[in-house]
Amino acid sequence: MASTTKKKKYLYEVDLMRVIFIFGVLANHATSVIISQMVKGSGPWYALLSTHLLLHFTRMGFMFITGLVLFLNYYKKPSINYWSFWLKRYKGSGIPYLFWNAFLLLITAIATSSLGTFGSQWLGAILHGDHFYMYYILVVFQLYLIFPLLIMLFKKTITLRNHLIVLSISFLIQLAFLFFTKYTYPYISHAGWPYMFVHYGNFVLSYQFYFIAGAFVSAHYETTISFLKKYQRIIFSITGLLALGTFGLFYYNWHILKLSEHLTELVHQPYLLFYASFMVISVFLISLKYAERRSQANWQPFAKFVAMSSKISFGIYLSQSLSLMILTAILSLFTLPNWTLILILPFAYIFALGGAWLTSYFCMQIPPFGILVGRPNHQKLKLHRKIISSNNNFDSTKIQE
């Protein structure tokens, strides 16, 4: 009997998770643009700022999905060629990383008449990932480097029980780290510290729990789904309460601890570990419900939109700063009242998201620009040229009667 290879099941829930998280990222950043245009200390400014912590789960969601997808693709393979893995991953993400840093810095340099320092700025941006929200890609580059160690860890501790222990230890380490970043780090000297320790938001270990959580879910996918579905009502209830609690966190940070705006809104806080974790779980559950219904006729338009948005989600992330820069430039032309700025927030969000979506879609559809959004499409261009060449060489007399 001929052996058959079981085809890997496509997880449509991951598509919706990607879409929710990238759309949430744009909501977060568009809100930041609106807040920056307001008069600090005013009522509308304070009101909008107090809602901002609600959006501080999308970054963690992306880290979770990255760990989940990597393990889904590689964990159960009997052997992994890591040289091939690194080449594929660094090439696929590295080319867009280099391009978008250069392109966006060039626009900034032209606007600020600082072309003379473009080269040094570009090199600094590439090394540090501190421009245009590129920190995520730099963090993922670091994850790729240590990925063999994560695979080894999970294969050495192969049972569910051992993996739960690994996940629990990871959670406690993450919690301890967040207490340090909130209550100790801002008040001590960082002189002589390595760059990644000073700018810990760009360091892979600052998000280790979310990567390991994604790996855990991948390794025990059906068991995890069964458990989450069993307790989904409780999970959704806790998530809602934790979301309301972000307003209490804002009040505590701003009025009791008297923190600065930056530290008040900091994503690296102990409370947000619990909130973000439950938000990610809730998004996962919602996405599972979507996966069950997406094949129904009345879901087809939405399913097609989700599928396309998921494909271009990396491109949306890369190109978002271009839309945000244009949005900021437009808003700076006007002096709008604070309440007016709040009212136009939905339109600002649609503008920022729509611009990034269309930019990424264009690049994916038009060769050879797909490589700039992590979707190489130069083969499509080669095929198009081959068809044209074949048509030019075709002898039309052969079909004449």
HELIX and SHEET records of a PDB file:
HELIX    1   1 TYR A   12  SER A   36  1                                  25    
HELIX    2   2 GLY A   43  THR A   51  1                                   9    
HELIX    3   3 HIS A   52  LEU A   55  5                                   4    
HELIX    4   4 THR A   58  TYR A   74  1                                  17    
HELIX    5   5 TYR A   82  ALA A  111  1                                  30    
HELIX    6   6 LEU A  115  THR A  117  5                                   3    
HELIX    7   7 PHE A  118  HIS A  128  1                                  11    
HELIX    8   8 TYR A  135  LYS A  156  1                                  22    
HELIX    9   9 LEU A  160  TYR A  183  1                                  24    
HELIX   10  10 TYR A  185  TYR A  187  5                                   3    
HELIX   11  11 TYR A  195  VAL A  198  1                                   4    
HELIX   12  12 TYR A  200  ASN A  202  5                                   3    
HELIX   13  13 VAL A  204  TYR A  207  5                                   4    
HELIX   14  14 GLN A  208  ALA A  219  1                                  12    
HELIX   15  15 TYR A  221  LYS A  230  1                                  10    
HELIX   16  16 GLN A  232  TYR A  251  1                                  20    
HELIX   17  17 TYR A  252  ILE A  256  3                                   5    
HELIX   18  18 GLU A  261  THR A  264  1                                   4    
HELIX   19  19 PRO A  270  ARG A  293  1                                  24    
HELIX   20  20 ALA A  297  TRP A  299  5                                   3    
HELIX   21  21 GLN A  300  LYS A  311  1                                  12    
HELIX   22  22 SER A  313  LEU A  331  1                                  19    
HELIX   23  23 ASN A  338  LEU A  343  1                                   6    
HELIX   24  24 LEU A  345  GLN A  365  1                                  21    
HELIX   25  25 PHE A  369  VAL A  373  5                                   5    
HELIX   26  26 HIS A  378  ASN A  393  1                                  16    
HELIX   27  27 SER A  396  ILE A  399  5                                   4    
END                                                                             
